[in-house]
Each structure stands twice: as structure tokens, then as C-alpha cells.
């Protein structure tokens, strides 16, 4: 097998050969453009997960290598273009093989033997996972979050780079639509041309003048923005001499062909550069770098708090919470604290990221980066979670007021959020993270601001969001995925609940297909399903769905516990529940008398009784308590739901038995959901 550097050098020679840009344009069209009619479907999106297409890191490698010399825009003959394409694919496949671990037998060793070295602790073995890491951000998120991320740096960017953030957002919003139109027009024009004249390169071209007319922004400001993300022609991406080197194509995705003639082969690349690159410009300013770093941390915290407030409401989300035993003794600080019933979320935000040295496979640097970006924040979250479980510790808002929290806490969910796309974050967290769940502290969720944004978009109620955190904590070790969006996509499709005998389940990246479509519909205005088919749609309009909708925003512990239980039920059980509720509603409507339906959940030592009656609140409570108490001797927990004759949820009861292991024995807890 040839060495990685030898293959890389061959790729470099190919990418600077005559007319290669036309082959690159074809690959961009083939692998990065999603074609669909009328509405975007799962079949349309599934093509983007084919193993035959180039992923973005592969394509950006080709683009970066082509920038190492003056680009030859002349169109070669079709056979030359075809040869460029075939050689590119062959060399990239060979490059992938060279990145695979040199000793596959190391991965077959007994993992239970403490003397066996962990092959994934080697940075060299992780380089393949890092280079081929799945994308954790949508293009729309880069576009929408960049102005938010740099809001506090607007003056510096205007003064030093002549960048107006509003103009940048407008350009990033207009460019994809403009290029789509250009591509369609280019394809149509090819009908009238000879095959030797065919090229899709013009479809990726634009001018600042056209963007100005589209956006209504001054052409001078648009030109300043485009120029800022165009690599100066005298630089030529010289540092990109190996796969682990800095590739300017990520930071400067625009190619200049003429005075006002630009090429953008990856629209998402421009949006990502808008989000990522300005921070590095500011870091080169010694007088401003500390301010830029502080602002990045502020963005991660404020955005996380805003998205959690979207789910839980602003009154339940607190920033910069200090934990104290006395007014002068601060024991810990929580970046973002969410209080919902007897559950808490403790979120710590970090702005560190993976360095170039770590990407090259430096073991020590890789683990140092992970510790700085993730492990330290997880340790802090666990420390604060433990403090919050201590009744002698009080929580104070950043305005100095003491928070009134609903103690004792049933579960604390630690979360760590990083501000940028951190390659192979889920994979590295699985290998390096040192944290274990306890009786009251869940296993931590480590992810980025983009995934948090997506989670809060799709799981937009407290019950849905916390249920996912609960599933994730319980089954995370048994689920193997390239990134968190795959797990979220799987949950939205079928729940993350697993049978007890499942040791490890591998999830393919295409679990995100429905999620990808939903985000494109919600954020980009595409036509298609705004909600993935699955747990959010399957029982819409049923009694089960109605009960969930009435309790999903209710902070009473009994309602939360019932909601968690309902969200774990299988389809057959939900069908029986809907049938039983429908029957008692019909009977009460017929004779006006109270009727009940009881279902025992096998293996879970849990049951549920549903009452329907015209009784007053006091009468309904007494009857429901009596029935639940009858069954409690045979189970750990028993839930009761009181329905009005119209099916409205009036009462929720939870009885806790001695088998449950909870502190309270045979004590009823009741709540009335708000309207």
C-alpha cells in the first residue's frame, strides 16, 4: 500500500492540471446538489447518504488542492474531464484506505481485559474517524447563527474587514437560490450545445452586482463580504501540503474568475466560512483576541439558554447560576440551569475546538483538546449536579436572588455544549469521556450548538425533550452512531428504547433523512414534511396523543413520570390504551356513570388505570385513589388518569409502592394539568 503523503501528492498534481475545475464542478453538481420535484421525499434525500458520493471533506480537499496554483478555466475535451473524475475518485478511495488503522487485529482484542490497550486511544487510529466525520450542522444554521455569534464583534469586523453582518446574512440567504437558478439555466443551455462544450461550471457562477439587485444591499458592501472570503491570488493555499495541514478552502470558499465573476462550488462552504472564519481573523489581533474569545463563550451560553427557553419557557431557564452554602462561599457555577418539576438540566458551554495538531494524529494533543473542550465541562456539570442534590446548597440567580427550586430532585441531566463543529465529537466522547450516571444524575449528553438547536426545534415541549435525554442516558452506550443527529433521527422515527438483550446497535447515517427534510422545510422554505414521520405523528388525533398534549408542559412530578411512561409504550400497548379509553368514554356518555379501564405493563411492575366520570374533583380523586391502591400491592408504581366525559384530562395520580426503591412508600401524588 502506498503512503498517505504519496497519494496526497498525486492528488495535488491532478487538481492543478489543465481544466480540472470543470471536473470539480461536475462532482459538485453530482454529489452536493439535491434534485427533487414538487415535494422533497425520503427517496430524494437518501441519495445524499450513498457511499458512492464524495463527502464534503473529500470535496474540499480537492478544491483546496486546486487552489494551490492559478486555476486554468479552459474547457478540456470530454474524455479528459472524465479521466480527471475517475482519477479523483480512485485516489480518494486509495487515500481512505491509507487512513485506516495499520493493525486491524488490535480492534479484535478482548475489551474486558484491563491489560489490553484501547486502540481508539491512539490519535493515529482516530484520524480516519476525524477526517470522515459526519456533518453535525445544517447550512441554514451556519447562515442564521453567524450574525448572532459575532453580534458583539460587529464593530471589529466592520473596521478591519469591512464586513456588515446583515449584508453577510442576506448574501448567504440569496446565494443558494441564485445558484439553483443558474444551474437550471446552465443545464437547459446544454441542450443546444455539442457534447464537447458541456460543462456545469457556469451554473456555480455569480456576480456581486446580481446579488445586490437580489438583496437590495449596496454592491460595495456585498463585494467587501465576498472579497473577505476569497483567497488572495498571490497566496495559493501554499500551507496545504498534507491532509492534516490547514486548508484555506474552508475559510475562503469563493473563487474569482473575473473582475466581478465569482465561482462558488459549495454553497454550504460559504455559510460555514461565515460562521467559522471571522473568529480566526480576530485571534490574530493580539489586542482583541481575548475579547473575541469571551464573546464566543457568551454566544454559546446565550444561544443555549435561548433555545432551552423555547422549550421550557423563559421562567424556567436561568443563566450564570451560583451554588453556595453561604453568601460568601461559591462552590460552583452553572452556565445554564433549567428547572422543570423535580428534574433539572445543568448545561456547561465551551468554546474550545479541535486543533490542527490533533487532526494530524498527535495522541497527547488530541486528548488535551478533548479535555479542554469537553471533559472539563462535563466534570463541572457533574460537580454542580451533585451540589444541587445537597439540600444545604442554595442556587442564586445572576441578579443575586435565590432561586426557588422544587426539591428533592428526581433526576439531573448534565449537558455540555461546544460552540463549533467539532469533528467526530460523538465518537470521541464515546472513547475518551470519563463520566458515569448515578442514581440521580444521568449520563451526560455532549454535543454542539447546532444539534441543540435541532433538538429544541423538533422536541419543543419539556416532556419530549427530557424524555429524549432520559432515553439517551439509559441506552447511549448500546447505540453507536457517527454523530448525535443520527440518534435524534432514530428517536424521532421509533424511540431510542431498546430490548434488554440488545448489546450494541449500529445506526446508519440515513436515520437523519426525515430530520434533514424537516429542517429544510422549517428553515429554508423547502416543500415537504415539516415533521418526520414517527413518534410525533404516528398517533396524532388519538386519546393517547391528547393525554400527552395536556401534560407535556405540566411541571408536576406525577405528570412528568406519567409522560415518561407513556412515551416508552410500544405501538400495540398504545393501541390497546386508545381502544380502552374510547370504550369507557362511550359508556359514560351512554349511561352517565363512572367507568374505568386498567392496563398492566408486563415486566415493568407498573400499571395504569383510567377513569371517566361526571364526578366532581373530590369524588374523582377519592375513586381514583381507591382503585390505584387496590393494584399497588402487585406493582412498584401505579398511575391513574381522571378524564371528564369529553375526554379532557382532569387529574393525574401516582402511587409509589415499596418495590419501587423510591423514598416514598404508598404515597399518592396528584396533579391537575393546566388548560
C-alpha positions as CSV (number, residue, x, y, z in Angstrom):
1,X,0.0,0.0,0.0
2,X,1.3,3.4,-0.9
3,X,1.8,6.0,1.8
4,X,-0.8,8.7,2.6
5,X,1.6,11.5,1.6
6,X,2.4,9.9,-1.8
7,X,-1.3,9.6,-2.6
8,X,-1.9,13.2,-1.4
9,X,0.9,14.4,-3.7
10,X,-0.6,12.6,-6.7
11,X,-4.0,14.3,-5.9
12,X,-2.3,17.7,-5.7
13,X,-0.8,17.2,-9.2
14,X,-4.1,16.1,-10.6
15,X,-6.1,19.0,-9.1
16,X,-3.8,21.6,-10.7
17,X,-3.9,20.0,-14.1
18,X,-5.4,21.7,-17.2
19,X,-9.2,22.1,-16.9
20,X,-9.6,20.2,-13.6
21,X,-12.0,22.9,-12.4
22,X,-14.7,21.5,-14.8
23,X,-14.3,18.0,-13.4
24,X,-14.6,19.6,-9.9
25,X,-17.8,21.4,-11.0
26,X,-19.3,18.1,-12.2
27,X,-18.5,16.4,-8.9
28,X,-20.1,19.4,-7.0
29,X,-23.2,19.0,-9.1
30,X,-23.4,15.2,-8.8
31,X,-22.7,14.9,-5.1
32,X,-23.8,18.2,-3.4
33,X,-27.0,19.2,-5.3
34,X,-30.2,17.6,-4.2
35,X,-32.7,17.3,-7.0
36,X,-36.5,16.8,-6.4
37,X,-39.9,17.5,-7.9
38,X,-42.8,19.2,-6.1
39,X,-42.0,17.9,-2.5
40,X,-38.8,16.7,-1.1
41,X,-39.1,13.0,-0.2
42,X,-37.1,10.4,1.8
43,X,-36.1,8.8,-1.5
44,X,-34.7,12.1,-2.8
45,X,-32.7,12.7,0.4
46,X,-31.5,9.1,0.7
47,X,-29.2,9.7,-2.3
48,X,-27.1,12.1,-0.2
49,X,-26.2,9.1,2.0
50,X,-24.9,6.9,-0.8
51,X,-21.4,5.6,-0.3
52,X,-20.7,6.4,-3.9
53,X,-20.7,10.2,-3.4
54,X,-17.9,12.3,-2.1
55,X,-18.4,13.7,1.3
56,X,-17.7,17.4,2.0
57,X,-14.2,16.8,3.5
58,X,-13.2,14.9,0.4
59,X,-14.6,17.5,-2.0
60,X,-13.0,20.4,0.0
61,X,-9.7,18.6,-0.2
62,X,-9.9,18.6,-4.0
63,X,-11.0,22.2,-4.0
64,X,-8.1,23.2,-1.7
65,X,-5.6,21.4,-3.8
66,X,-6.9,23.1,-7.0
67,X,-6.3,26.4,-5.3
68,X,-2.5,25.7,-4.9
69,X,-1.9,27.0,-8.5
70,X,-3.6,29.5,-10.8
71,X,-6.8,27.9,-12.0
72,X,-6.9,27.0,-15.7
73,X,-10.5,27.8,-16.7
74,X,-10.2,26.4,-20.2
75,X,-12.6,23.5,-21.1
76,X,-10.8,20.3,-22.0
77,X,-12.2,17.5,-24.1
78,X,-14.9,15.3,-22.5
79,X,-12.5,12.3,-22.2
80,X,-10.0,14.5,-20.3
81,X,-12.7,15.7,-17.9
82,X,-13.9,12.1,-17.5
83,X,-10.4,11.0,-16.8
84,X,-10.0,13.7,-14.1
85,X,-13.2,12.5,-12.4
86,X,-12.1,8.8,-12.4
87,X,-8.6,9.6,-11.2
88,X,-10.0,11.8,-8.4
89,X,-12.3,9.0,-7.2
90,X,-9.6,6.4,-7.4
91,X,-7.1,8.4,-5.5
92,X,-9.6,9.4,-2.8
93,X,-10.5,5.8,-2.3
94,X,-6.8,4.9,-2.0
95,X,-6.4,7.8,0.4
96,X,-9.2,6.5,2.6
97,X,-7.6,3.0,2.7
98,X,-4.3,4.6,3.8
99,X,-6.0,6.3,6.7
100,X,-7.4,3.0,8.1
101,X,-5.6,1.5,11.1
102,X,-2.5,-0.3,10.2
103,X,-3.1,-3.2,12.6
104,X,-6.8,-4.3,12.4
105,X,-6.1,-7.1,14.8
106,X,-5.8,-4.6,17.6
107,X,-9.5,-4.0,17.4
108,X,-10.3,-7.7,17.9
109,X,-8.7,-7.9,21.3
110,X,-10.7,-8.7,24.4
111,X,-12.1,-5.4,25.6
112,X,-12.8,-6.8,29.0
113,X,-9.1,-7.5,29.6
114,X,-7.8,-4.5,31.6
115,X,-4.3,-5.1,30.2
116,X,-5.5,-4.7,26.6
117,X,-4.6,-1.2,25.3
118,X,-7.6,0.7,23.8
119,X,-6.8,1.1,20.1
120,X,-9.1,4.1,19.9
121,X,-6.9,6.0,22.4
122,X,-4.4,6.3,19.6
123,X,-4.6,9.6,17.7
124,X,-3.3,7.8,14.6
125,X,-6.2,5.4,14.7
126,X,-8.7,8.3,15.1
127,X,-7.6,10.2,12.1
128,X,-9.9,8.3,9.8
129,X,-12.9,9.0,12.1
130,X,-12.0,12.7,12.3
131,X,-11.5,13.2,8.5
132,X,-14.6,11.3,7.6
133,X,-16.7,12.7,10.5
134,X,-20.4,13.3,9.6
135,X,-21.7,16.8,9.4
136,X,-23.4,18.0,12.6
137,X,-24.8,21.3,11.2
138,X,-27.2,22.3,8.6
139,X,-26.4,25.1,6.1
140,X,-29.3,27.2,7.4
141,X,-27.8,27.1,10.9
142,X,-24.5,28.5,9.8
143,X,-26.3,31.2,8.0
144,X,-28.7,32.1,10.8
145,X,-26.2,31.8,13.7
146,X,-23.2,33.6,12.2
147,X,-24.7,37.1,12.8
148,X,-25.7,36.0,16.3
149,X,-22.2,34.7,17.0
150,X,-20.5,37.9,16.0
151,X,-23.0,40.4,17.2
152,X,-20.7,41.7,19.8
153,X,-17.8,41.8,17.3
154,X,-19.6,43.8,14.7
155,X,-17.5,46.9,15.1
156,X,-14.2,45.0,14.8
157,X,-15.4,43.2,11.6
158,X,-16.7,46.5,10.1
159,X,-13.5,48.3,10.8
160,X,-11.0,45.6,10.0
161,X,-12.7,43.5,7.3
162,X,-15.4,45.9,6.0
163,X,-18.0,43.2,6.8
164,X,-21.6,44.1,7.6
165,X,-23.2,41.2,9.4
166,X,-26.7,41.9,7.9
167,X,-25.2,42.0,4.4
168,X,-23.5,38.7,5.1
169,X,-26.7,37.1,6.2
170,X,-28.5,38.5,3.1
171,X,-25.8,37.2,0.8
172,X,-25.9,33.7,2.4
173,X,-29.7,33.7,2.1
174,X,-29.7,34.7,-1.6
175,X,-26.8,32.7,-2.9
176,X,-28.3,29.2,-2.8
177,X,-31.4,30.3,-4.7
178,X,-29.4,32.3,-7.2
179,X,-27.1,29.3,-7.9
180,X,-30.0,27.0,-8.2
181,X,-31.4,29.2,-10.9
182,X,-28.0,29.4,-12.6
183,X,-27.7,25.6,-12.6
184,X,-31.1,25.1,-14.1
185,X,-30.3,27.6,-16.8
186,X,-26.9,26.0,-17.5
187,X,-28.5,22.6,-17.8
188,X,-31.1,23.9,-20.2
189,X,-28.5,25.7,-22.3
190,X,-26.5,22.4,-22.7
191,X,-29.4,21.0,-24.8
192,X,-28.3,23.4,-27.6
193,X,-24.6,22.7,-27.3
194,X,-22.3,20.0,-28.6
195,X,-21.1,17.4,-26.1
196,X,-17.6,18.8,-26.2
197,X,-19.0,22.1,-25.0
198,X,-20.8,20.7,-22.0
199,X,-19.8,21.9,-18.5
200,X,-21.8,22.8,-15.4
201,X,-19.2,25.3,-14.2
202,X,-21.2,28.4,-15.3
203,X,-24.1,27.2,-13.0
204,X,-21.9,27.9,-10.0
205,X,-21.1,31.4,-11.1
206,X,-22.4,34.7,-9.8
207,X,-21.6,38.4,-9.7
208,X,-21.8,40.9,-6.8
209,X,-24.0,43.2,-9.0
210,X,-26.6,40.4,-9.3
211,X,-26.5,39.8,-5.6
212,X,-27.0,43.5,-4.9
213,X,-30.2,43.5,-7.1
214,X,-31.4,40.4,-5.3
215,X,-30.8,41.5,-1.8
216,X,-31.3,45.3,-2.1
217,X,-27.9,45.8,-0.3
218,X,-25.2,48.1,-1.6
219,X,-22.9,46.4,-4.2
220,X,-19.9,47.8,-2.4
221,X,-20.8,46.1,0.9
222,X,-21.6,42.8,-0.9
223,X,-18.2,43.0,-2.7
224,X,-16.4,43.6,0.6
225,X,-18.1,40.4,2.1
226,X,-17.3,38.3,-1.0
227,X,-13.7,39.6,-1.1
228,X,-13.2,38.8,2.6
229,X,-13.9,35.1,1.9
230,X,-11.9,34.9,-1.4
231,X,-8.3,33.7,-1.1
232,X,-6.0,36.4,-2.5
233,X,-4.4,35.1,-5.7
234,X,-0.9,35.6,-4.5
235,X,-1.4,33.2,-1.5
236,X,-2.4,30.0,-3.5
237,X,-3.2,27.8,-0.4
238,X,0.6,27.1,0.0
239,X,0.4,25.7,3.6
240,X,-1.9,22.8,2.4
241,X,0.9,20.3,1.9
242,X,-0.6,17.3,3.7
243,X,-4.0,16.1,4.8
244,X,-3.5,17.4,8.4
245,X,-2.5,20.9,7.2
246,X,-4.6,24.0,7.1
247,X,-6.8,24.0,4.0
248,X,-7.8,27.6,3.0
249,X,-10.7,26.2,1.0
250,X,-12.7,26.0,4.3
251,X,-12.0,29.7,5.2
252,X,-12.1,31.1,1.6
253,X,-14.6,29.1,-0.5
254,X,-15.1,31.8,-3.3
255,X,-13.0,31.6,-6.5
256,X,-12.5,34.7,-8.5
257,X,-12.7,34.2,-12.3
258,X,-13.1,37.8,-13.5
259,X,-13.4,41.3,-12.1
260,X,-17.0,40.6,-11.0
261,X,-17.2,37.0,-11.8
262,X,-17.1,34.5,-8.9
263,X,-17.5,30.8,-8.6
264,X,-18.9,29.0,-5.5
265,X,-18.8,25.2,-5.9
266,X,-20.1,24.6,-2.3
267,X,-22.9,26.9,-1.1
268,X,-22.7,25.4,2.3
269,X,-19.0,26.1,2.4
270,X,-19.7,29.8,2.2
271,X,-22.2,29.7,5.0
272,X,-19.8,27.6,7.2
273,X,-16.9,30.1,6.5
274,X,-19.2,33.0,7.5
275,X,-19.7,31.2,10.8
276,X,-16.2,29.9,11.5
277,X,-13.6,32.2,9.8
278,X,-14.1,35.6,11.4
279,X,-13.1,34.2,14.8
280,X,-9.6,33.3,13.5
281,X,-9.2,36.7,12.0
282,X,-9.9,38.3,15.3
283,X,-7.5,35.9,17.1
284,X,-4.6,37.3,15.0
285,X,-5.3,40.7,16.6
286,X,-3.3,40.5,19.8
287,X,-5.2,43.4,21.3
288,X,-8.6,41.9,20.5
289,X,-8.2,38.1,20.8
290,X,-9.2,37.9,24.5
291,X,-12.3,39.9,23.8
292,X,-13.2,37.6,20.8
293,X,-12.8,34.5,22.9
294,X,-15.0,36.0,25.6
295,X,-17.7,36.9,23.1
296,X,-17.6,33.3,21.7
297,X,-18.3,31.9,25.1
298,X,-21.0,34.4,25.6
299,X,-22.7,33.3,22.4
300,X,-22.6,29.6,23.3
301,X,-24.2,30.4,26.7
302,X,-26.8,32.9,25.5
303,X,-27.9,30.8,22.5
304,X,-28.2,27.6,24.6
305,X,-30.3,29.5,27.1
306,X,-32.5,30.9,24.3
307,X,-33.1,27.5,22.7
308,X,-33.9,25.9,26.1
309,X,-36.3,28.7,26.9
310,X,-38.0,27.9,23.6
311,X,-38.9,24.5,25.1
312,X,-39.3,25.2,28.8
313,X,-40.3,28.9,28.8
314,X,-38.0,31.8,30.0
315,X,-39.3,31.5,33.6
316,X,-37.6,28.1,34.0
317,X,-34.3,28.8,32.4
318,X,-31.5,30.6,34.3
319,X,-28.0,31.8,33.3
320,X,-24.9,32.0,35.4
321,X,-26.3,30.4,38.5
322,X,-24.0,30.3,41.5
323,X,-24.2,27.5,44.0
324,X,-23.5,28.5,47.6
325,X,-23.7,27.2,51.2
326,X,-23.3,30.7,52.5
327,X,-23.5,34.1,50.7
328,X,-19.7,34.3,50.6
329,X,-18.9,30.6,49.7
330,X,-19.4,30.0,46.0
331,X,-19.0,26.2,45.3
332,X,-19.8,26.1,41.7
333,X,-21.4,28.0,38.7
334,X,-23.8,26.6,36.2
335,X,-23.8,28.3,32.8
336,X,-27.4,27.5,32.1
337,X,-29.8,25.8,34.6
338,X,-33.3,24.5,33.7
339,X,-35.8,23.7,36.4
340,X,-38.8,21.7,35.4
341,X,-40.7,19.9,38.2
342,X,-38.3,17.6,40.0
343,X,-36.0,17.5,37.0
344,X,-33.0,19.8,36.3
345,X,-30.8,20.3,33.3
346,X,-27.3,21.6,34.1
347,X,-25.6,22.9,30.9
348,X,-22.0,24.0,30.6
349,X,-20.9,25.7,27.4
350,X,-17.4,25.5,26.0
351,X,-15.8,27.4,23.1
352,X,-12.7,25.2,22.5
353,X,-12.3,23.1,19.4
354,X,-10.0,20.5,17.8
355,X,-6.6,21.9,16.8
356,X,-4.7,21.1,13.6
357,X,-2.1,19.1,15.6
358,X,-4.8,16.9,17.0
359,X,-6.2,16.3,13.5
360,X,-2.8,15.1,12.4
361,X,-3.0,12.3,15.0
362,X,-1.0,13.7,17.9
363,X,-2.2,11.5,20.8
364,X,-1.4,13.9,23.5
365,X,-2.8,17.0,21.7
366,X,-6.0,15.1,20.8
367,X,-6.7,14.1,24.4
368,X,-5.6,17.6,25.6
369,X,-8.1,19.2,23.2
370,X,-10.9,16.8,24.2
371,X,-10.2,17.5,27.9
372,X,-10.3,21.3,27.3
373,X,-13.3,21.2,25.0
374,X,-15.4,18.5,26.7
375,X,-14.1,16.7,29.8
376,X,-13.6,19.8,31.9
377,X,-17.1,21.0,31.2
378,X,-18.6,17.5,31.9
379,X,-16.7,17.4,35.2
380,X,-18.0,20.8,36.1
381,X,-21.6,19.8,35.2
382,X,-21.3,16.7,37.3
383,X,-19.9,18.6,40.2
384,X,-22.7,21.2,40.0
385,X,-25.3,18.4,39.7
386,X,-24.0,16.8,42.9
387,X,-24.1,20.2,44.7
388,X,-27.7,20.7,43.6
389,X,-28.7,17.4,45.2
390,X,-27.3,18.7,48.5
391,X,-30.1,20.4,50.4
392,X,-27.6,22.6,52.2
393,X,-26.6,24.2,48.9
394,X,-28.7,27.1,47.5
395,X,-28.8,28.3,43.9
396,X,-28.6,32.1,43.2
397,X,-29.6,33.9,40.0
398,X,-27.0,36.2,38.4
399,X,-29.1,39.1,39.8
400,X,-28.4,37.9,43.3
401,X,-31.8,36.5,44.0
402,X,-32.1,33.0,45.5
403,X,-33.9,30.5,43.2
404,X,-36.8,28.6,44.4
405,X,-36.3,25.0,43.2
406,X,-38.6,22.1,43.5
407,X,-36.6,19.8,45.9
408,X,-35.9,16.9,46.2
409,X,-34.8,16.4,42.6
410,X,-35.6,13.1,40.9
411,X,-33.0,13.5,38.1
412,X,-30.4,16.0,37.0
413,X,-29.4,15.9,33.3
414,X,-25.8,17.2,32.6
415,X,-25.2,18.6,29.2
416,X,-22.0,20.0,27.6
417,X,-22.3,22.2,24.5
418,X,-19.5,23.3,22.2
419,X,-19.8,26.4,20.0
420,X,-18.4,25.0,16.8
421,X,-18.4,21.8,14.6
422,X,-16.0,19.5,16.5
423,X,-15.1,16.6,14.1
424,X,-16.2,13.2,15.3
425,X,-17.4,14.6,18.6
426,X,-19.8,11.7,19.4
427,X,-17.1,9.2,18.5
428,X,-14.5,10.9,20.7
429,X,-16.9,11.3,23.6
430,X,-17.6,7.6,23.4
431,X,-13.9,6.8,23.6
432,X,-12.5,9.4,25.9
433,X,-15.2,10.7,28.2
434,X,-14.9,9.8,31.8
435,X,-18.4,10.1,33.5
436,X,-20.9,7.6,34.9
437,X,-24.5,8.0,35.7
438,X,-25.6,7.8,39.3
439,X,-29.0,7.2,41.0
440,X,-30.0,10.8,40.4
441,X,-27.5,12.2,37.9
442,X,-28.0,11.0,34.3
443,X,-25.2,10.2,31.9
444,X,-24.0,13.4,30.2
445,X,-25.0,14.5,26.7
446,X,-22.1,16.1,24.8
447,X,-23.0,17.9,21.6
448,X,-22.8,21.3,19.8
449,X,-25.0,24.3,19.4
450,X,-26.3,23.1,16.1
451,X,-27.6,19.8,17.5
452,X,-29.1,21.6,20.5
453,X,-30.8,23.9,18.0
454,X,-32.2,20.9,16.1
455,X,-33.3,19.1,19.3
456,X,-35.2,22.0,20.6
457,X,-36.8,22.6,17.2
458,X,-38.1,19.0,16.9
459,X,-38.7,18.2,20.7
460,X,-40.3,21.5,21.5
461,X,-42.1,20.5,24.8
462,X,-40.4,19.9,28.2
463,X,-41.7,16.3,28.3
464,X,-40.5,15.4,24.8
465,X,-37.1,17.0,25.4
466,X,-36.4,15.5,28.8
467,X,-37.7,12.1,27.7
468,X,-35.0,12.1,24.9
469,X,-32.4,13.0,27.5
470,X,-33.6,10.1,29.6
471,X,-33.5,7.6,26.7
472,X,-30.1,8.9,25.7
473,X,-28.7,8.4,29.2
474,X,-30.1,4.9,29.6
475,X,-29.3,3.5,26.1
476,X,-26.4,5.7,24.9
477,X,-23.8,3.0,25.5
478,X,-25.7,0.5,23.4
479,X,-26.2,2.8,20.4
480,X,-23.3,3.5,18.0
481,X,-23.7,6.4,15.7
482,X,-21.4,8.8,13.8
483,X,-23.0,11.9,15.4
484,X,-25.8,13.0,17.6
485,X,-28.3,13.8,14.8
486,X,-28.4,10.2,13.9
487,X,-29.5,9.3,17.4
488,X,-32.1,12.1,17.3
489,X,-33.3,10.9,13.9
490,X,-33.7,7.4,15.2
491,X,-35.6,8.6,18.2
492,X,-38.0,10.7,16.1
493,X,-38.6,7.6,14.0
494,X,-39.1,4.9,16.5
495,X,-37.9,6.0,20.0
496,X,-34.5,5.1,21.4
497,X,-36.0,2.4,23.7
498,X,-34.1,-0.9,23.3
499,X,-34.8,-4.5,24.4
500,X,-32.8,-5.7,27.4
501,X,-30.9,-8.3,25.3
502,X,-29.5,-5.7,22.8
503,X,-25.8,-5.3,23.5
504,X,-24.9,-2.9,20.7
505,X,-26.9,-1.4,17.8
506,X,-25.2,0.3,14.9
507,X,-27.2,3.2,13.4
508,X,-26.6,4.2,9.8
509,X,-26.4,7.9,9.0
510,X,-29.6,7.8,6.9
511,X,-31.6,7.8,10.1
512,X,-31.5,11.6,9.7
513,X,-33.3,11.6,6.3
514,X,-36.6,12.6,7.8
515,X,-34.9,15.1,10.1
516,X,-33.0,16.6,7.2
517,X,-36.2,17.2,5.2
518,X,-38.0,18.7,8.2
519,X,-35.2,21.2,8.9
520,X,-35.1,22.2,5.2
521,X,-38.8,22.8,5.3
522,X,-38.8,24.7,8.5
523,X,-35.7,26.8,8.0
524,X,-35.2,27.0,4.2
525,X,-38.8,27.0,2.9
526,X,-38.5,23.7,1.0
527,X,-41.6,21.8,0.3
528,X,-42.0,18.5,2.2
529,X,-42.9,17.1,5.6
530,X,-42.1,19.6,8.4
531,X,-42.3,16.8,11.0
532,X,-40.6,13.4,10.4
533,X,-42.9,10.5,10.3
534,X,-42.7,8.6,13.6
535,X,-43.3,9.3,17.3
536,X,-44.5,12.9,16.7
537,X,-47.1,11.9,14.0
538,X,-48.0,8.2,14.5
539,X,-50.8,8.6,17.0
540,X,-51.9,12.1,16.1
541,X,-55.6,12.7,16.9
542,X,-55.9,9.7,19.3
543,X,-56.7,9.7,23.0
544,X,-53.0,8.9,23.7
545,X,-51.9,12.0,21.8
546,X,-54.5,14.1,23.6
547,X,-53.3,13.0,27.0
548,X,-49.7,13.7,26.1
549,X,-50.6,17.2,24.8
550,X,-52.3,18.0,28.0
551,X,-49.4,17.0,30.3
552,X,-46.3,17.7,28.2
553,X,-45.9,21.2,29.7
554,X,-47.0,20.3,33.2
555,X,-44.2,20.5,35.8
556,X,-45.8,18.4,38.5
557,X,-43.7,15.3,39.1
558,X,-46.6,12.9,38.8
559,X,-47.4,14.2,35.4
560,X,-43.8,14.0,34.3
561,X,-43.5,10.4,35.4
562,X,-46.7,9.5,33.6
563,X,-45.4,11.2,30.5
564,X,-42.1,9.3,30.6
565,X,-44.1,6.1,31.0
566,X,-46.4,6.8,28.1
567,X,-43.5,7.7,25.8
568,X,-41.9,4.3,26.4
569,X,-45.0,2.3,25.4
570,X,-44.9,0.2,22.3
571,X,-47.4,0.6,19.4
572,X,-49.5,-2.5,20.5
573,X,-49.9,-1.2,24.0
574,X,-50.8,2.3,22.8
575,X,-53.5,0.8,20.5
576,X,-55.0,-1.1,23.5
577,X,-54.9,2.1,25.6
578,X,-56.7,4.1,22.9
579,X,-59.3,1.3,22.5
580,X,-59.9,1.1,26.3
581,X,-60.2,4.9,26.7
582,X,-62.6,5.0,23.7
583,X,-64.8,2.4,25.3
584,X,-65.1,4.0,28.7
585,X,-65.9,7.4,27.1
586,X,-68.7,5.8,25.1
587,X,-70.1,4.0,28.2
588,X,-70.0,7.2,30.3
589,X,-71.7,9.1,27.5
590,X,-74.3,6.4,27.3
591,X,-75.3,5.9,31.0
592,X,-73.7,8.9,32.8
593,X,-71.9,6.6,35.2
594,X,-68.2,6.3,36.1
595,X,-66.2,3.7,34.1
596,X,-62.7,2.6,34.2
597,X,-60.0,0.9,32.1
598,X,-56.9,-0.7,33.6
599,X,-53.8,-1.9,31.8
600,X,-50.8,-3.6,33.4
601,X,-47.4,-3.1,31.7
602,X,-45.7,-6.5,31.8
603,X,-42.2,-6.7,33.1
604,X,-42.2,-3.1,34.3
605,X,-44.1,-3.6,37.5
606,X,-46.2,-0.6,36.5
607,X,-49.8,-0.2,35.8
608,X,-52.3,2.5,34.7
609,X,-56.0,3.0,35.5
610,X,-58.0,5.5,33.5
611,X,-61.4,6.8,34.9
612,X,-64.1,8.6,33.1
613,X,-66.9,10.3,35.0
614,X,-69.1,13.3,35.7
615,X,-67.9,13.3,39.3
616,X,-66.6,16.5,41.0
617,X,-62.9,16.8,41.6
618,X,-63.2,15.5,45.2
619,X,-65.2,12.5,44.1
620,X,-63.0,11.7,41.2
621,X,-59.8,11.9,43.4
622,X,-61.3,9.5,46.0
623,X,-62.4,7.0,43.5
624,X,-59.1,7.0,41.5
625,X,-57.0,6.8,44.7
626,X,-59.1,3.8,45.8
627,X,-58.6,1.9,42.6
628,X,-54.9,2.6,42.3
629,X,-54.4,1.5,45.9
630,X,-56.0,-1.9,45.1
631,X,-53.3,-2.6,42.5
632,X,-50.3,-1.3,44.3
633,X,-49.6,-4.4,46.2
634,X,-48.8,-6.1,42.9
635,X,-46.6,-3.4,41.4
636,X,-43.9,-0.9,42.1
637,X,-45.9,2.1,40.8
638,X,-49.4,2.7,39.7
639,X,-50.7,5.7,37.7
640,X,-54.2,7.0,37.5
641,X,-55.8,9.4,35.0
642,X,-59.1,11.1,35.6
643,X,-61.0,12.1,32.4
644,X,-64.1,14.2,32.0
645,X,-66.9,12.9,29.9
646,X,-65.4,14.7,26.9
647,X,-62.0,13.0,27.3
648,X,-60.3,16.1,28.9
649,X,-57.6,15.3,31.4
650,X,-58.7,16.5,34.8
651,X,-56.5,14.6,37.2
652,X,-53.2,12.6,37.3
653,X,-52.3,10.3,40.3
654,X,-49.2,8.4,41.0
655,X,-48.9,5.8,43.7
656,X,-45.5,4.6,44.8
657,X,-45.1,1.2,46.3
658,X,-42.4,-0.4,48.4
659,X,-41.0,-2.3,45.4
660,X,-40.0,0.9,43.5
661,X,-36.9,1.7,45.5
662,X,-38.1,5.3,45.8
663,X,-38.0,7.2,49.1
664,X,-41.8,7.5,49.4
665,X,-43.9,4.4,50.1
666,X,-47.5,4.1,49.2
667,X,-47.9,7.9,49.0
668,X,-50.2,9.3,46.3
669,X,-49.2,12.3,44.3
670,X,-51.8,14.1,42.3
671,X,-51.8,17.0,39.9
672,X,-54.3,18.8,37.7
673,X,-52.9,19.7,34.2
674,X,-53.4,23.3,33.2
675,X,-55.6,24.1,30.2
